[in-house]
Amino acid sequence: MLETRDLEKRFAGLRAVNGASLRVEAGTITALISPNGSGKTTTFDLITGNVRPDAGTVRFEGRIVFGIGLGYREAEDETFGVARRGGAARMIEALHLVRRLWTEDEVTFAGRFFRVTKATCTIRPVQKPYPPIWIAANSAAREATGTCCRPSKARSQEYLARAARG
């Protein structure tokens, strides 16, 4: 089974894929048909891992492929209406919250940037306790998260452990 949820990809401000969700069962043939320039190739590149999504998830045979990055352009923060300052701390808090959502039945969380009450995760990863998390960040967060070009699973796990401790 292959499933995508809410995939998004932008190139220089142009939205190539906007919220692509699909499910393909094993043993079936599925066609993605749409006009030229509508994002079919980019969607396939996102599914195969040739291009990293800006948002959304890809699951193949029940396994989640998860990556997170810390942007370096002010326009990226402005798009989401968040202040540039505190980006690394916001990413740490988001990772902590995601990890809890994957491992707990119900999460109530009140942090500096995020607040949820009795939140649940509708898609649970099969990897236990959670899937590998690949982190890319700019130089401001590189010490805690690894590097943009060479993600380190070991450093990512160490980083998450630090985030879990608060």
DADA-V221309 format. One record per run of one state. SS is the DSSP state (alpha for helix, beta for strand, coil for the rest). FROM is the first residue (numbers start at 1). TO is the last residue. If there is no record, write none. Layout:
# DADA-V221309
ss->SS from->FROM to->TO
ss->SS from->FROM to->TO
This chain:
# DADA-V221309
ss->coil from->1 to->1
ss->beta from->2 to->11
ss->coil from->12 to->13
ss->beta from->14 to->24
ss->coil from->25 to->39
ss->alpha from->40 to->48
ss->coil from->49 to->54
ss->beta from->55 to->60
ss->coil from->61 to->62
ss->beta from->63 to->69
ss->coil from->70 to->73
ss->alpha from->74 to->79
ss->coil from->80 to->86
ss->alpha from->87 to->103
ss->coil from->104 to->106
ss->beta from->107 to->110
ss->coil from->111 to->114
ss->beta from->115 to->119
ss->coil from->120 to->132
ss->beta from->133 to->136
ss->coil from->137 to->141
ss->alpha from->142 to->145
ss->coil from->146 to->152
ss->alpha from->153 to->164
ss->coil from->165 to->166
